[in-house]
Amino acid sequence: MQTEASPLVNKFQLTEEPDSVFPKGVPWVRYYGKYKDLNINIVCPGKDATLGVDSVGTVSASLLAYASIQALQPDLIINAGTAGGFKAKGASIGDVFLASDVAFHDRRIPIPVFDLYGVCTRQAFSTPNLAKELYLKIYQILWEDYRQPTIRRIEGE
């Protein structure tokens, strides 16, 4: 959401893109600029044209992530703004999680093998040095659109 992005947009003095790299008609917003020798892009899903609320959820996030990767060819992607759903598990806004693997549980397919495909579990890139240097914990991230996201701490990490 743009509200969550605004501190970074302001800190790095990013500019809102007037002529979008995204398909015509989508509400997505891109802020861009440079920090030292790095190109920075912050993309936000924008607001629903009918209701005026922030476009939230996995579908909006997936579409924006895919379009951003295609248009901007980033070297690194940081997904920010999901930890609010983890408060019941002891997380706070501003916490950083490294994912060991992720699973999306909204595709219920009661056919052998397709049931595994429907859960869509994927292993994340291993980042042991990043976890060690920044003292970050490694978690499994489990998503469902109709319920709060779940995190599970990986023992020994």
N, C-alpha and C positions, 0 to 999 in steps of 0.2 A: 504494500500500500504506500501511497505517496507520503502519508504522514510519517510512516516508519523510515522512509528513505530520506526525508528532508534534512536530518542532521548531517548525513554524509554528503548530500548534495551541497549543503552550505559549507561544510568543512573543506571540501575539495573544490569549491567554487565552480561547480558543474553548470552547464548550460542546457536548458531544455531544447531538444531538437525540433526546429520548426517544420521541416520536411521529413516526415517519418520514413525510415527504411522498412517499415512494416506494411503489410497489405492495407489498402485503402478501406476505411470503414471500421477498423478495429480501434478500441479505446486505449491501446497501449501507449505508454509515455516513455521516452528515452532521454536520459540526461547524460551528457558526455563531457570529457575534458581530459587533462593530463595532470599527473602528479609525478614529479621528477621525470623519469623517462618512460613511465607507464601510461598507457591509454586506459582510461576508466570509463565504463559504461554502467549506468544503473538503469534498469528497466522495471517499470511498474505496470500492473495490469489495468490501471485506469478505473473508470467508473462505468457502471451499467447505464446505458443510454436511457432506459425507461424509468428505472427507480432511483438513479443517482447515487447508489451505494457502491462501495468499493467492490471490484470484481475479485472475489476470493474463492479459494477451493482448489482442488487438485486439477480439475479440467482447465481452468483459466491459467494456472501456473504451468501446466504441461505445455499448453499451446504457446504461451509466451516464451518459455524456455527453448522450445524447439525452434520457433521463429528467430529468436535472438541468436542461437547458435548458428543457424543458417546465414543470417544477415551479417553478423559481427565477427564470426570465427574467433571466439575468445580463447585465451590460453588457460584461463581459470574461471570457474563459476562458483559463486558463493550464494547459497540459498538462505536468505535472511527473512525473519519474521514468522517462524513456525513455532518457536518455543513457548509462546503464550498458552498453547494447548497442553503443555507438559507440567503445569504448576502442581497438579495433584501428585506428580512423581518427584517433587522436590526441586524442579528447575525454576529458574527465574528469567525474566527478560534480561537479555545481555549475555546469558550463558552460551558457551560454544560447545557443540557436540561434533565429534568425529564419528561418522557412521561406519560400522563394520559391514553391515548389509542393510538393505531396505526391502520392504514388502508392501504391496498394495493389495488389500483384501476385498475390493469391491466387485470383483468379477466372479460371481458364483457359478461354476460350471460343474454339475454333478455327473461328469463322465470321467472314467479313469484316465490319468495323465493330463487331460484338459483341466482337471481340478487343480493340479500343480501349476499349470500354465496360468490359470485364472488368478492365483494368488500373486504371481509375478514377483517372486523373490529374486533379488540380484545382489551379488557381492559388490561392495564398494572398493575403490582403490585402497590398497594398504598404505597407511601413512604413519608407520611407527616412529620415525624420526620427528615428525611434526608433533605427534602426541607427547613424545618424551620432552622435546625442547620447550613446548608451551604448557606442559602439565595438563593436558586435556584427557578426558575420559572417553572411552570408546563405547558406543551404544549401537544396538539394533534399533532401527526406526521402522515402525509399522503404521501404515496409513489406512484409514477407512473414511470415506466421505461422510457417512452417516453417524460416526462416533468420533470422539476425541482421538488424536494420534496417541500412540503408545511408544514409550522408550523402554528398553531393557539394557541395564549395564552389563557389559561383558566381563565376567569374573576374571580377576587377575590383570585387568587393564587399568 
